[in-house]
Amino acid sequence: MRRLADALYDVALTLWVGGLWTIGYLVAPTLFAALSSDRQTAGMLAGKLFELMGWVGLACASYLLLFLLLRSGSAVMRRWNFWLLLLMLVLTAVSLFGLQPLLAQLKADALPREVMESVLRNRFAAWHGVSSILYLVQSVLGLLLVTRAGRGAR
């Protein structure tokens, strides 16, 4: 049973961090490049993918943190990977439940125009920038976790 739990840890970490990198740095830019004449559709699709990745992140983080807690008990509080995972979880929750709904509302308020062609442009750009920075931080934290996972991080 322990081997299965270890394998699930690796799969959850890979799914979450790999998904962050794939969606954020491959799929979303490709959508905007391929749909350059319809940025509104590209943005809608990218937003759906980021939302889906947020839910994947919540599920994976829950398993990863529970795994570490059950494996190490209260000693988990002294483990750097626990705190990185917890920070990634918090950033995921802030994005999923705070920033993404705010961006979606700004897009809806701008209709029938594209948000970047509306009076809400500056506000959307600012919040989108905050969202992008949080996503980058998550991506770097995930990279740290993945690169250290094979070195006794559990």
C-alpha atoms as an extended CHARMM CRD file, in Angstrom:
* protein
*
       154  EXT
         1         1  MET       CA              0.0000000000        0.0000000000        0.0000000000  PROA      1               0.0000000000
         2         2  ARG       CA              2.8960000000        2.3340000000        0.7430000000  PROA      2               0.0000000000
         3         3  ARG       CA              4.2290000000        1.9520000000       -2.8080000000  PROA      3               0.0000000000
         4         4  LEU       CA              0.8210000000        2.8940000000       -4.2240000000  PROA      4               0.0000000000
         5         5  ALA       CA              0.6770000000        5.9930000000       -2.0180000000  PROA      5               0.0000000000
         6         6  ASP       CA              4.2160000000        6.9440000000       -3.1200000000  PROA      6               0.0000000000
         7         7  ALA       CA              3.2890000000        6.4320000000       -6.7730000000  PROA      7               0.0000000000
         8         8  LEU       CA              0.1260000000        8.5360000000       -6.3610000000  PROA      8               0.0000000000
         9         9  TYR       CA              2.2400000000       11.2830000000       -4.7890000000  PROA      9               0.0000000000
        10        10  ASP       CA              4.4710000000       11.3360000000       -7.8730000000  PROA      10              0.0000000000
        11        11  VAL       CA              1.4980000000       11.2330000000      -10.2450000000  PROA      11              0.0000000000
        12        12  ALA       CA             -0.3470000000       14.0420000000       -8.4150000000  PROA      12              0.0000000000
        13        13  LEU       CA              2.7360000000       16.2590000000       -8.3450000000  PROA      13              0.0000000000
        14        14  THR       CA              3.4590000000       15.5700000000      -12.0200000000  PROA      14              0.0000000000
        15        15  LEU       CA             -0.1590000000       16.1530000000      -13.0560000000  PROA      15              0.0000000000
        16        16  TRP       CA             -0.4030000000       19.4440000000      -11.1880000000  PROA      16              0.0000000000
        17        17  VAL       CA              2.9370000000       20.9760000000      -12.0810000000  PROA      17              0.0000000000
        18        18  GLY       CA              2.9610000000       19.5490000000      -15.6070000000  PROA      18              0.0000000000
        19        19  GLY       CA             -0.5500000000       20.8710000000      -16.1240000000  PROA      19              0.0000000000
        20        20  LEU       CA              0.4500000000       24.3290000000      -14.8910000000  PROA      20              0.0000000000
        21        21  TRP       CA              3.3460000000       24.4860000000      -17.3240000000  PROA      21              0.0000000000
        22        22  THR       CA              1.4480000000       22.9530000000      -20.2350000000  PROA      22              0.0000000000
        23        23  ILE       CA             -1.6620000000       25.1240000000      -19.9730000000  PROA      23              0.0000000000
        24        24  GLY       CA              0.1000000000       28.3370000000      -19.0200000000  PROA      24              0.0000000000
        25        25  TYR       CA              3.1020000000       28.2850000000      -21.2920000000  PROA      25              0.0000000000
        26        26  LEU       CA              2.0810000000       26.1180000000      -24.2560000000  PROA      26              0.0000000000
        27        27  VAL       CA             -1.6910000000       25.8800000000      -24.6640000000  PROA      27              0.0000000000
        28        28  ALA       CA             -2.7820000000       29.4240000000      -23.7800000000  PROA      28              0.0000000000
        29        29  PRO       CA             -0.1980000000       31.1510000000      -26.0040000000  PROA      29              0.0000000000
        30        30  THR       CA             -1.0570000000       28.7370000000      -28.8170000000  PROA      30              0.0000000000
        31        31  LEU       CA             -4.7540000000       29.5490000000      -28.4690000000  PROA      31              0.0000000000
        32        32  PHE       CA             -4.0970000000       33.2700000000      -28.7560000000  PROA      32              0.0000000000
        33        33  ALA       CA             -1.7750000000       32.7630000000      -31.7310000000  PROA      33              0.0000000000
        34        34  ALA       CA             -4.1770000000       30.4410000000      -33.5550000000  PROA      34              0.0000000000
        35        35  LEU       CA             -7.2300000000       32.5760000000      -32.8080000000  PROA      35              0.0000000000
        36        36  SER       CA             -5.5420000000       35.9430000000      -33.2660000000  PROA      36              0.0000000000
        37        37  SER       CA             -8.5920000000       37.2920000000      -35.0870000000  PROA      37              0.0000000000
        38        38  ASP       CA            -10.9010000000       36.2060000000      -32.2390000000  PROA      38              0.0000000000
        39        39  ARG       CA             -9.1330000000       37.0460000000      -28.9800000000  PROA      39              0.0000000000
        40        40  GLN       CA            -12.4220000000       36.9060000000      -27.0790000000  PROA      40              0.0000000000
        41        41  THR       CA            -12.8660000000       33.2090000000      -27.8910000000  PROA      41              0.0000000000
        42        42  ALA       CA             -9.2080000000       32.5190000000      -27.1750000000  PROA      42              0.0000000000
        43        43  GLY       CA             -9.5630000000       34.2320000000      -23.7980000000  PROA      43              0.0000000000
        44        44  MET       CA            -12.7330000000       32.3290000000      -22.9780000000  PROA      44              0.0000000000
        45        45  LEU       CA            -11.1000000000       28.9860000000      -23.8050000000  PROA      45              0.0000000000
        46        46  ALA       CA             -7.9290000000       29.8650000000      -21.8960000000  PROA      46              0.0000000000
        47        47  GLY       CA            -10.0120000000       30.9340000000      -18.9080000000  PROA      47              0.0000000000
        48        48  LYS       CA            -11.8670000000       27.6000000000      -18.9070000000  PROA      48              0.0000000000
        49        49  LEU       CA             -8.5640000000       25.7260000000      -19.0420000000  PROA      49              0.0000000000
        50        50  PHE       CA             -7.0850000000       27.7810000000      -16.1910000000  PROA      50              0.0000000000
        51        51  GLU       CA            -10.2290000000       27.1180000000      -14.1530000000  PROA      51              0.0000000000
        52        52  LEU       CA             -9.9710000000       23.3840000000      -14.8230000000  PROA      52              0.0000000000
        53        53  MET       CA             -6.2990000000       23.4760000000      -13.8520000000  PROA      53              0.0000000000
        54        54  GLY       CA             -7.2840000000       25.2450000000      -10.6280000000  PROA      54              0.0000000000
        55        55  TRP       CA             -9.6140000000       22.3940000000       -9.6810000000  PROA      55              0.0000000000
        56        56  VAL       CA             -6.9060000000       19.8610000000      -10.5720000000  PROA      56              0.0000000000
        57        57  GLY       CA             -4.5220000000       21.8410000000       -8.3650000000  PROA      57              0.0000000000
        58        58  LEU       CA             -6.9140000000       21.7980000000       -5.4160000000  PROA      58              0.0000000000
        59        59  ALA       CA             -7.3750000000       18.0340000000       -5.7140000000  PROA      59              0.0000000000
        60        60  CYS       CA             -3.6780000000       17.3110000000       -6.1400000000  PROA      60              0.0000000000
        61        61  ALA       CA             -2.6350000000       19.6640000000       -3.3280000000  PROA      61              0.0000000000
        62        62  SER       CA             -5.1450000000       18.0490000000       -0.9830000000  PROA      62              0.0000000000
        63        63  TYR       CA             -3.7120000000       14.5930000000       -1.6710000000  PROA      63              0.0000000000
        64        64  LEU       CA             -0.0910000000       15.7600000000       -1.5000000000  PROA      64              0.0000000000
        65        65  LEU       CA             -0.5540000000       17.5780000000        1.7960000000  PROA      65              0.0000000000
        66        66  LEU       CA             -2.5140000000       14.7030000000        3.3190000000  PROA      66              0.0000000000
        67        67  PHE       CA              0.1750000000       12.2640000000        2.1630000000  PROA      67              0.0000000000
        68        68  LEU       CA              2.9130000000       14.3270000000        3.8170000000  PROA      68              0.0000000000
        69        69  LEU       CA              0.8980000000       14.7930000000        7.0000000000  PROA      69              0.0000000000
        70        70  LEU       CA              0.1710000000       11.0770000000        7.3260000000  PROA      70              0.0000000000
        71        71  ARG       CA              3.7360000000       10.1400000000        6.4170000000  PROA      71              0.0000000000
        72        72  SER       CA              5.5310000000       12.5860000000        8.7290000000  PROA      72              0.0000000000
        73        73  GLY       CA              2.9880000000       13.5760000000       11.3680000000  PROA      73              0.0000000000
        74        74  SER       CA              3.7120000000       16.8440000000       13.1320000000  PROA      74              0.0000000000
        75        75  ALA       CA              7.2970000000       16.7690000000       11.8110000000  PROA      75              0.0000000000
        76        76  VAL       CA              5.8080000000       17.8140000000        8.4740000000  PROA      76              0.0000000000
        77        77  MET       CA              5.8100000000       21.3950000000        9.7760000000  PROA      77              0.0000000000
        78        78  ARG       CA              9.6070000000       21.3890000000        9.5200000000  PROA      78              0.0000000000
        79        79  ARG       CA              9.6300000000       20.2110000000        5.8980000000  PROA      79              0.0000000000
        80        80  TRP       CA             10.1880000000       22.7650000000        3.1490000000  PROA      80              0.0000000000
        81        81  ASN       CA              8.0760000000       20.8180000000        0.6300000000  PROA      81              0.0000000000
        82        82  PHE       CA              5.0430000000       20.9760000000        2.9400000000  PROA      82              0.0000000000
        83        83  TRP       CA              5.2600000000       24.7700000000        3.0510000000  PROA      83              0.0000000000
        84        84  LEU       CA              5.7960000000       25.0480000000       -0.7160000000  PROA      84              0.0000000000
        85        85  LEU       CA              2.7610000000       22.8540000000       -1.3420000000  PROA      85              0.0000000000
        86        86  LEU       CA              0.6930000000       24.8500000000        1.1200000000  PROA      86              0.0000000000
        87        87  LEU       CA              1.7280000000       28.1150000000       -0.5460000000  PROA      87              0.0000000000
        88        88  MET       CA              0.8660000000       26.6850000000       -3.9680000000  PROA      88              0.0000000000
        89        89  LEU       CA             -2.5260000000       25.6100000000       -2.6150000000  PROA      89              0.0000000000
        90        90  VAL       CA             -3.2090000000       29.0970000000       -1.2530000000  PROA      90              0.0000000000
        91        91  LEU       CA             -2.1820000000       30.7010000000       -4.5610000000  PROA      91              0.0000000000
        92        92  THR       CA             -4.4120000000       28.2490000000       -6.4350000000  PROA      92              0.0000000000
        93        93  ALA       CA             -7.3780000000       29.0620000000       -4.2010000000  PROA      93              0.0000000000
        94        94  VAL       CA             -6.8030000000       32.8250000000       -4.5250000000  PROA      94              0.0000000000
        95        95  SER       CA             -6.6940000000       32.4860000000       -8.2840000000  PROA      95              0.0000000000
        96        96  LEU       CA             -9.6200000000       30.0810000000       -8.6180000000  PROA      96              0.0000000000
        97        97  PHE       CA            -12.0010000000       31.7440000000       -6.1700000000  PROA      97              0.0000000000
        98        98  GLY       CA            -10.8150000000       35.3650000000       -6.3170000000  PROA      98              0.0000000000
        99        99  LEU       CA             -9.0320000000       36.4160000000       -9.4720000000  PROA      99              0.0000000000
       100       100  GLN       CA            -10.6750000000       34.2020000000      -12.0990000000  PROA      100             0.0000000000
       101       101  PRO       CA            -14.2340000000       35.1860000000      -11.1120000000  PROA      101             0.0000000000
       102       102  LEU       CA            -13.1720000000       38.8480000000      -11.0410000000  PROA      102             0.0000000000
       103       103  LEU       CA            -11.6920000000       38.6070000000      -14.5450000000  PROA      103             0.0000000000
       104       104  ALA       CA            -14.7760000000       36.7640000000      -15.8080000000  PROA      104             0.0000000000
       105       105  GLN       CA            -17.0260000000       39.4640000000      -14.3370000000  PROA      105             0.0000000000
       106       106  LEU       CA            -15.0020000000       42.2170000000      -15.9850000000  PROA      106             0.0000000000
       107       107  LYS       CA            -15.3160000000       40.3970000000      -19.3190000000  PROA      107             0.0000000000
       108       108  ALA       CA            -19.0810000000       40.0190000000      -18.8180000000  PROA      108             0.0000000000
       109       109  ASP       CA            -19.4510000000       43.6860000000      -17.8600000000  PROA      109             0.0000000000
       110       110  ALA       CA            -17.6800000000       44.7100000000      -21.0640000000  PROA      110             0.0000000000
       111       111  LEU       CA            -20.0480000000       42.7980000000      -23.3670000000  PROA      111             0.0000000000
       112       112  PRO       CA            -20.9090000000       43.1190000000      -26.1920000000  PROA      112             0.0000000000
       113       113  ARG       CA            -17.3950000000       44.4980000000      -26.6400000000  PROA      113             0.0000000000
       114       114  GLU       CA            -14.1720000000       42.6770000000      -25.9400000000  PROA      114             0.0000000000
       115       115  VAL       CA            -12.9150000000       43.7330000000      -22.5190000000  PROA      115             0.0000000000
       116       116  MET       CA             -9.7110000000       45.1770000000      -23.9830000000  PROA      116             0.0000000000
       117       117  GLU       CA            -11.8340000000       47.4820000000      -26.1740000000  PROA      117             0.0000000000
       118       118  SER       CA            -13.9280000000       48.7340000000      -23.2700000000  PROA      118             0.0000000000
       119       119  VAL       CA            -13.5830000000       51.2710000000      -20.4800000000  PROA      119             0.0000000000
       120       120  LEU       CA            -12.6880000000       48.3240000000      -18.2200000000  PROA      120             0.0000000000
       121       121  ARG       CA             -9.4590000000       47.7340000000      -20.1280000000  PROA      121             0.0000000000
       122       122  ASN       CA             -7.0560000000       49.1370000000      -17.5070000000  PROA      122             0.0000000000
       123       123  ARG       CA             -8.7550000000       47.3790000000      -14.6220000000  PROA      123             0.0000000000
       124       124  PHE       CA             -8.7680000000       44.0660000000      -16.5010000000  PROA      124             0.0000000000
       125       125  ALA       CA             -5.1100000000       44.4740000000      -17.4940000000  PROA      125             0.0000000000
       126       126  ALA       CA             -4.0790000000       45.1720000000      -13.8980000000  PROA      126             0.0000000000
       127       127  TRP       CA             -5.9050000000       42.1500000000      -12.4620000000  PROA      127             0.0000000000
       128       128  HSD       CA             -4.7210000000       39.9740000000      -15.3360000000  PROA      128             0.0000000000
       129       129  GLY       CA             -1.1650000000       41.0500000000      -14.4800000000  PROA      129             0.0000000000
       130       130  VAL       CA             -1.6520000000       40.0830000000      -10.8390000000  PROA      130             0.0000000000
       131       131  SER       CA             -3.0530000000       36.7410000000      -11.9560000000  PROA      131             0.0000000000
       132       132  SER       CA             -0.1010000000       36.1650000000      -14.2900000000  PROA      132             0.0000000000
       133       133  ILE       CA              2.4250000000       36.9160000000      -11.5490000000  PROA      133             0.0000000000
       134       134  LEU       CA              0.7110000000       34.4960000000       -9.1470000000  PROA      134             0.0000000000
       135       135  TYR       CA              0.6870000000       31.8480000000      -11.8780000000  PROA      135             0.0000000000
       136       136  LEU       CA              4.4010000000       32.3630000000      -12.5020000000  PROA      136             0.0000000000
       137       137  VAL       CA              5.1320000000       32.0440000000       -8.7700000000  PROA      137             0.0000000000
       138       138  GLN       CA              3.1110000000       28.8110000000       -8.6670000000  PROA      138             0.0000000000
       139       139  SER       CA              4.9950000000       27.5120000000      -11.6880000000  PROA      139             0.0000000000
       140       140  VAL       CA              8.3910000000       28.2230000000      -10.1210000000  PROA      140             0.0000000000
       141       141  LEU       CA              7.3650000000       26.6810000000       -6.7880000000  PROA      141             0.0000000000
       142       142  GLY       CA              6.1390000000       23.6250000000       -8.6750000000  PROA      142             0.0000000000
       143       143  LEU       CA              9.4420000000       23.4090000000      -10.5190000000  PROA      143             0.0000000000
       144       144  LEU       CA             11.2780000000       23.4570000000       -7.1810000000  PROA      144             0.0000000000
       145       145  LEU       CA              9.0700000000       20.6600000000       -5.8870000000  PROA      145             0.0000000000
       146       146  VAL       CA              9.5500000000       18.5060000000       -8.9760000000  PROA      146             0.0000000000
       147       147  THR       CA             13.3010000000       18.9670000000       -9.1560000000  PROA      147             0.0000000000
       148       148  ARG       CA             13.6900000000       18.1300000000       -5.4690000000  PROA      148             0.0000000000
       149       149  ALA       CA             11.1160000000       15.2870000000       -5.3670000000  PROA      149             0.0000000000
       150       150  GLY       CA             13.6610000000       12.5800000000       -6.1480000000  PROA      150             0.0000000000
       151       151  ARG       CA             16.0520000000       13.6900000000       -3.4040000000  PROA      151             0.0000000000
       152       152  GLY       CA             14.2370000000       12.4690000000       -0.3280000000  PROA      152             0.0000000000
       153       153  ALA       CA             11.7610000000       15.3230000000       -0.2880000000  PROA      153             0.0000000000
       154       154  ARG       CA              9.0760000000       13.0710000000        1.1130000000  PROA      154             0.0000000000
